[in-house]
Amino acid sequence: MVKQTIQIFARVKPTVRKQQQGIYSIDEDEKLTPSLEIILPRDLADGFVNNKRESYKFKFQRIFDQDAKQEAIFENIAKPVAESVLAGYNGTIFAYGQTSSGKTFTITGGAERYSDRGIIPRTLSYIFEQLQKDSSKIYTTHISYLEIYNECGYDLLDPRHEASTLEDLPKVTVLEDPDQNIHLKNLSLHQATTEEEALNLLFLGDTNRMIAETPMNQASTRSHCIFTIHLSSKEPGSATVRRAKLHLVDLAGSERVAKTGVGGQLLTEAKYINLSLHYLEQVIVALSEKHRSHIPYRNSMMTSVLRDSLGGNCMTTMIATLSLEKRNIDESISTCRFAQRVALIRNEAVLNEEIDPRLMILRLQKEIQELKDELALVTGEQRTEALTEAELLQLEKLITSFLEDQDPESKLEVGADMRKIHHCFHYLKKLLTDKKIHGPSRAPSSKVKDQVNQGPSTEEEYKKLREILQQRDNEINILVNMLKKEKKKAQDALHSSSMDRGEPRRSQSSPFPPGNPEGLRTLPLSTPTQAQDSSVIQYRSSLLHRKTGVREEMSLGRQEAFEIFKRDHADSVTIEDNKQILKQRFSEAKALGESINEARSKIGRLKEEITQRHVQQVALGNHLGGVCSSWKAGGAGLLGGTARVLSS
């Protein structure tokens, strides 16, 4: 919501050189608020004693002097209002002033030069330019053009306007709904998709306006005209629609009948013009008073149409056009006073958003159908016609997707139609029966699956054992080579000592018994540890032959080297610990296998008992009756329970 007062601007019309120009000045105060001061020249015909006020000062948002261009008028006055309309707020711009003060030139523009375009054509160009830039929304633009002539409304875009007289044309009437919203009957809306189409509608309406030649103006407009741009925007996929309207009002000029001296039809037109402007001023005065309870909107058609623009849901701007010639000073002062009263009015502009009627209709139709189904379920009204093949197929798809859904909180929504509910039960029963029939044949496959699942772990253990054995084998080979080198050095040393010192000396220096240079091979197993190591070697060789395919009997050199390695290696204790751990795990695995076999046999016995009980229930006829009674207690719970039985 945007709360602000009506913005007022002033524009001074250039004067003709031959006519005497009034005295005025434009300055700014300390707050940079522009003010217009009008000075009345003293008239000697009134005598020397004259108590008339000689200076009048009025404040505006901005004052445009005689040299102001049409582009500056649009940028400062109309462009902010057009931007608010694109954002979804209502807007109004109207010009007020006496006859021949420049209202029509400001609103519509002149026809001589392209730069003389007024607010309406420039606003249309700006709006369509912004619509082309914004591709995130879908915009729709409509145009209407209303003329109020002698307090009667006419549609300027009616194609019969040119060929018929005003008396034969249908009149636009004002209608009001209970929410006090104004609707105009017989006023047409024309869609404009491009700027060219909108300008063509504007030119068509301008040619149908009532214009007459008066002593004040050669082409005086004799009617009030309201050019309205209706704009709606919607984001793709969204149900919210923004609707905004922009009123561009060109009021007819007020004039003093005694001053112009008109008569006949022009006099009648002047009376209605002054009367409608008088009612407009009454509305302005009533709105400016704080404690006023009644606002006379219905006194004239123009104030009824502009109800939102004056003290309502609209961002309103007023342009006071002034003709500061000496003979028009009094009318210019009256216009400025009117503008000061208008500036006291506060409007509350609200963003105009609503739900798309088409989406609302679809939503209501769906809700009506759901309520009908619920009512039929409560009253017990049964439908006799059978479900179609498409409906049955759709139900089966829903059941299949529901059973495959892993979410425990998922629901099967089939509506309140008992035919669909019964079909769901029959289909679920069929699935359950098929599962029980094919259940035993699937047991062997499950065993095979378990064996397959256990396979990778056993293969991984074999692989690790092979790697460990390969590593130990490499270490043994290295030790054997080292022992061979040491044995060769010892033999060389023994041979040299026997040559120098004799046989007894050699036998003492040799680490091996006499007559046995390779005594390491026949070293007796004197200690219990060595005996245990030999048994371990035999067990290891048998394990290698059984698991990895390594030959059962190792060479004597390898056996001797492995014996020394086991005795002297620092990890001999660790090897024994690992052996004990392996034995313990083997016993645990054996016990686990026995418990698994017992669990399998127990499962088999339970399956047989379930099958026997099911056969008994079918024989007694209690199965179907239990399902129906459970559905009456709570249909949705039984569906969920049946789905859990199937998933288990």
Salt bridges, closest charged atoms under 4 A:
ASP29 OD2 - LYS59 NZ 3.58
ASP46 OD2 - LYS52 NZ 3.62
GLU54 OE2 - ARG42 NH2 2.33
GLU75 OE1 - LYS79 NZ 3.50
ASP116 OD2 - ARG113 NH2 3.24
GLU129 OE2 - LYS133 NZ 3.58
ASP158 OD2 - ARG160 NH2 3.17
GLU176 OE1 - ARG298 NH2 3.02
GLU176 OE2 - ARG307 NH1 3.17
ASP177 OD2 - HIS183 NE2 3.13
ASP250 OD2 - ARG209 NH1 2.93
GLU255 OE2 - ARG222 NH2 3.15
GLU269 OE1 - ARG222 NE 2.87
GLU281 OE2 - ARG341 NH2 2.30
GLU289 OE1 - ARG292 NH1 3.25
ASP308 OD2 - LYS245 NZ 3.85
GLU325 OE1 - ARG327 NE 3.71
GLU331 OE2 - ARG256 NE 3.43
GLU331 OE2 - LYS259 NZ 3.38
GLU348 OE2 - LYS3 NZ 3.95
GLU353 OE2 - ARG242 NE 2.81
GLU354 OE2 - ARG243 NE 2.26
ASP356 OD2 - LYS234 NZ 3.08
ASP356 OD2 - ARG358 NH2 3.46
ASP373 OD1 - ARG383 NH2 2.77
GLU385 OE2 - ARG419 NH1 3.80
GLU396 OE2 - HIS423 NE2 3.95
ASP417 OD2 - ARG383 NH1 3.73
ASP417 OD2 - ARG419 NH2 2.72
ASP450 OD2 - ARG600 NH2 3.64
ASP473 OD1 - ARG558 NH1 3.69
GLU475 OE2 - ARG472 NH1 3.93
GLU503 OE2 - ARG506 NH2 1.68
GLU518 OE2 - LYS487 NZ 3.84
GLU518 OE1 - ARG521 NH1 2.86
ASP533 OD1 - LYS566 NZ 3.34
ASP568 OD1 - ARG567 NE 3.64
ASP571 OD2 - HIS569 ND1 3.95
GLU576 OE2 - LYS579 NZ 3.69
